[in-house]
Amino acid sequence: MESTTIPNTFDYVVVGGGTAGCVIAARLTENPLVTVCIIEAGGDATSDIGTMVPGFAIKNLGDPKLDWNFRSTPQTNLNHRELLLNRGKALGGSSMQGKLHVTSAEPLMELTIESFGSLGWNWNSLLPYFKKSETFTVLEDDEIRFGVKFDPQYHGSEGPLQRSLPKWTSTLDKPFRQALESFGIKYSHENNGGDNSGIWTASLTVHPTEAVRSSSATAYHLPNKSRSNLHTIVDAHATRVLFEKDKKDGKLIASGVEYSKNGSLHSIQASKEVILCAGSFQTPQLLELSGIGNKDALESHGINVLHELSGVGENLPEVDESIETLEILSDPERAAQEWKLFQESKQGILTATPISMFAFLPVKDFVQSNLVLEASEAFKINDPIKAKALSVQKAWVKDSQIPHLEISPCAFHLPVQGKAPEPGKRYFSLFVAILHPFSRGTVHIDSANPLKPPSINLNVFDNDVDLNMMVEAIRFGRKVAQQAPFASIIRKEVLPGPEVTSDVEIKEWIKSTVQTVFHPIGTASLLPFEDGGVVDPNLRVYGTENLRVVDASILPIQISAHPQGTIYAIAEKGADIIKNT
């Protein structure tokens, strides 16, 4: 509960009330004898219409009340552009801001994590936690409507998070699917059972009858916030972890957290553990501000090195008028009709996102030239911290089962700098993303001032594999758009434009427009210490006691899925690890 009289000591202090943090706090406080305090820099947006209505999901990107609005450093290979890096800033974190898609990771991805030396982190151990987190509701006509057949062994029926199939889908989906099927790509009737490849309909974290967003804030925090053993401090920016030294062996013992609220510094004590759930950008920043990380990075900002841990902050990898797109909401009369439809019957475009179908494709399904394979073979790995993951990725390029391309039809004009949609016209965008880029970036403190954002260098396209693969992705997107029946609904290619044809021209266009998919991982990796790991299989930070990390930053390699579902599973598993310690 929120209170003006917060006790000074709790058993557990959770830093970050985001996707993972709310899960951890809710699960730990199931024991009435355990006390937990969440420190969250944002506020509570669970009653905000713009956040809760699925059709408004994209509107919240960039809102400073809900978004950290991080920016990357100028990217050398993107004409020195800075990239906007949206991250959720509120209870629920990015689960309150994202586009609501949820999928399970593939067994091979998680088996790879275990093979890196993290025993117990595999498909079989995580599947029960995927199921524990969710209630997946399939309405009576869903299987017929979408042509799917879900296997209950892969889905939960009693978890807090609500998951369902979209009530509204874009009319782009059917011709998109048919175009891909004409290339021999299969539609998946169950994409949660360990194989994400092929075409599939997205399931959403949306309540099946209320048609509102389900997030860690609404599913885990809101129902439990009145517990007397759960306290939440919002609008509080964590500044550092407090440590004591063990008198016997000198090991660092996390004893509490310092935070800034209303311009003043405060501290709170943790008698058992401090649990960092601040995400892939701010977890490494907080570790460094607390004296844990790369010695050079810390000393350059005058921070006393309490424990050198070199892996901290590393490893960061126009439409026909019969088509309904988000542009219809620019008509006030139609917007009012859709709002009335949503309020009265929970139907219409506002009940879902403008992206409802995806295809995840291995290299063999979209790459036509030899440039990608040649660049992959020539790729050299010099950094021991990144060597394991990148050596595995080299093998994946040739693997016919590992998806490398995500492609989906978006029923709106994706934002592109310098190109706004024209009033009265309707657009769709083909979204393409490389799932396993070879580039590795960093997140490090840019100042000893904890309120200043970290320095985030993505190192985009620092190798030929990623850039050549993106060129192939653009060419494949055009191939899909030119294939019947998809081609029949397109009047004009707006971007890149029909005049952009050569590899050189496509590369230049990519460099001037490419963005990220907002799925950062890996900056506090679950790896052996000698391989640059930051946390061990029990999620403890090496060299410390009573300090754990439970968020996306522990994933040492990118998964072939949107990470939201995996983060819930990590948090559920992490809660059990903590309980059993």
Beta strands, then each sheet from edge to edge (+ up, - down):
strand 1: 9-15
strand 2: 36-39
strand 3: 70-71
strand 4: 84-85
strand 5: 101-102
strand 6: 134-137
strand 7: 161-164
strand 8: 198-201
strand 9: 203-204
strand 10: 230-233
strand 11: 237-245
strand 12: 252-261
strand 13: 264-276
strand 14: 292-293
strand 15: 307-308
strand 16: 357-362
strand 17: 403-410
strand 18: 429-434
strand 19: 442-444
strand 20: 455-457
strand 21: 544-545
strand 22: 547-549
sheet 1: 10+ 2+ 1+ 13+ 12- 11+
sheet 2: 10+ 2+ 1+ 13+ 22+
sheet 3: 10+ 2+ 1+ 13+ 12- 21-
sheet 4: 3+ 4-
sheet 5: 5+ 9-
sheet 6: 6+ 7+
sheet 7: 8+ 16- 17+ 18-
sheet 8: 14+ 15+
sheet 9: 19+ 20-
end
